[in-house]
Amino acid sequence: MSDLLMLTPEQMRRIEPYFPLSHGIPRVDDRRVLSGILFVIRNGLRWRDAPAGYGPHKTIYNRFIRWSRLGVFNRILAELVARGGGTDKLMIDATHLKAHRTAASLLKKGLLPRCIGRSRGGLTTKLQVVCDDKGRPLLLHLSEGQANDHKTAAAVVEQLPPARFLLADRAYSSAAFRAALAERGMTPCIPPHAKHRIQHSYDAVLYRERHRIENTFARLKDWRRIHTRYDRCAHAFLSAIALAATFIFWINES
């Protein structure tokens, strides 16, 4: 067991209040099962290859899928973010995640969205993240790989927490996005496109802090099942990202 990733009692105390209630037969050890889920996501394993120290692999897989459909992992992240305090600077950016061929086997006519498109010479999913000034993810949003950045940003702009500034690269430099930020009382720190007729000014010194969200993407992509998408349903893939973000940035204080 020494080589296995295992959540500490303190980490469990921070997330246990947001677990669904157990009905009937008590659940298998939450700490062991959730640690097994994290181990599989971090190392990019098939569920059947989870080490025996975490118990039966079917138990680990079933818990992940059931709680993904219930939105448990997304709720844990949202609750920890709400308790994390405010910030005066937000950062937004997007990155492409390669979708394995097994992730594209779900029929497009299915009831649940896939969020898989064609870009970068293959099948990809675009992950859009809003971070605080420490690079901790606050909001996660999935879309097809070919989706435009500032158009997908419109899907999260209403959910942005209060802040004074929002940092983004020039892919988000659109009149509509700037107007939406102004309505929320935020000052955009976004470089303009060279071809834009109106060259908006921005704080170049403040803009240098945007490297923190790039570091966030790098740390998330260190987890193999996030760097490459194997989950067919978008809700399962987003749950894996939310659980990894919770562990890396919100409950892992080391």
N, C-alpha and C positions, 0 to 999 in steps of 0.2 A: 504493500500500500504506500510505501515511502515515495515511489516514483509517480504516483498518481496525483492529479490535481484534486484537491479537496477543499471545499469551502470551510472557512473557520466558523466557530460558534458565533463570533461577533458579526461576521458577514450575514449569517443566517438570521440573526436577530433583527437586522436592518430590513430584510426583505420578507420575512415570514408574515408580518401583518397583512400583506397583500395577496397571500395565497387563498385560493377558494376553499370553502369549508368542505370537510370530508363528510360524506353521507354514507351511513351504513358501516361497512368494513373500513377500519382505519387504513390510511394510505401507507405504502411502503416508505421507509426512511427518506424524508424529503432531502436531507443533506446529501445522502449518498447518490440519489437519483439525479438531482440537479448538478452535482459535481460530474457525474457521468455525461450528462448532456453537454456541459461546458468542455469536457475533455474531447468529445467527438467533434464539436464545432471547431475547437482550436487546432486539432491535429488533422482535420479533413478525413476522418475515418468513415467507413460504412458503419451503420448502426450495429450490424452483426459483429463488427470487429472491436466493439467496446471491451476493455479489459474486464475480466471476470470479477475483479474487486468491486465493481460498481453494481453487481447483480445481473440478472437476466437482461439481455439487450432488448428484448421485446418490451419489458417494463419501462426502460429508458425511452425507447422510441414512442411508445403509446402515451407516456406522460408528456413528451414534447409536443406531439401532434394535438393531443386533447387540450392542453393549456394554450397552444398557439391559436386554436379555433376560438377559445374563450377570451383571447386577448390578454392573458395574464402577464406575459413578459412585457408587453407594451405598457400595461398599467403600472407595473413595478417601476419601469424607467420614468414614466410620467410622474409618479408619486415622489420618487427620489429627487427629480428635477424641481418639483414644487417646493420641496423642503430644503433645497440647496441654496436658497437666497437669490436675490436679484443681481443684475449686472447692468452696467451702463453701456457695454459694447457687445454686439452680436456679430457673428460671422456666418456667412452662408456660402456654400459651394457644392459642387456635384462631382461625382466620379463614376466611371464605367466599371462594371463588374462582369466578367465573362460568364456566360451561361453555358454549362455543359450540355451536351446533346440530350442527356436524360432529363434535364429540366424543361426542355422544349417539347416533351412528348405529350403534354396535356393538351387536349383539343381546345381550339380557340373558342368554340361555342359553349365551353363550360360555364357554370354559374359564377365561379370565382375568377378574378382577373389574373393574368399571368405576369404582366409587366415585363415582357421580353420583346425586344425589337431587334432590328438589324442595323448595326453601326460598327465602325472600326473593323470592318471585314469579317464580321461574324455576328452571332447572337449575343446580345448584351442587355443588361439591366442597368439603369442609371439610379444611383443612390444620391439623394440630396439631403444634406445635413445642415442644421442650424446649431452653432456652438456658442458658448459664452466666451468671455475673455480669457478663460483658462484652457480652452480647447475641449471642454466637456460637452458631449452631444446633448442638445435639448429637444430637438425635433428630428424625426427621420421620415423620409418620403421616398417611395419607389415609383419609377415610371419606366416606360420603354426606353431603350438605349438611344433612339434617334430623337427623343423629345428635346425641345429647345429649353435652355436653362431658365430664362426669365419667364417663360410661359408656365413651366412646372413650379416656379417660385410662387406664382399666383395661387397655387393650391395650399400653400402654407402661410401666406402673408397674414391671413386673418388670425392665425394661431400664434404669431410671434409674441413673445413676452415683452413687457415694456422695457425700453432701452433708449439711450440718447443717440447712439450711432449704430449703423449696420455696415460692415465691411464686406465687400464682394469684388470679384474681378470684373473686367469689362464685358464679360458675357451677360451680365445682369444690367448693363447700361441701356435701359429703355425708358422712354418717357412714362409709360404706364406703371412700371415698377417704382420709379422714383416718386410718382404721384401717390401711389399706394403707401409708400413709406412716409411721405409728408402728412398724409391723413392720420397716420398713427403717431405723429410727433417725432419721427426718427430722422436723423440727418444721414443721408447716404454718403459713404466714403467709397466711391466707385470711380475708377478711371474711365474717361469717355473714349469711345471709338474715335480713331483718327479721322474717319470719314463723316462723323456726325457734324451737322451744321452748327449745333450749339455745343460748345466745349465746356462742359460743367467742370467747375473747380473741385478739388478734393484735397484732403490732408495727406500728403505723401509720407509724413512721419508716422501718422496713425496707421496708414495702410500697411506699413511694414509688419505690423502685428498679425497680419493675415496668415503668416506662416504656421500659426498654431492649428488652423483647421487642416492644413496640408499634413501636419504631423498626426492629426487625428485619423485621417484616412490611412496613413502609413501604418499606424498601430492596429487599426481594424483589419487591414488587409494581411497582417501577419497571421491572422486566423484563417486557416485553409478553406473552410467551408463558407467563408465570406468572400475571400479573394476569388474563388470559383463557385458559382451557384450550382448546386445539385438539386435543390428543392423545386418541385414543379409549381406548387402554389405560392403566390406572392406573400400570403399571410404567414406561411411557415418560414420563408426566407427572411421576411422583416422581423419575425420573432427571434430568429437566430441572431440577427444584427443587434436587436434591442437587448438581448441577454448578454451578448459579448460586450456591448457598450456599457451596460450596467456593471459588469464585473471589472472591466478595465479602468473605467473612469469614475465610478460612483461608489463602489464598495471596496475597492482594492486600494488602500491608502498607502501601500508600500511604494 
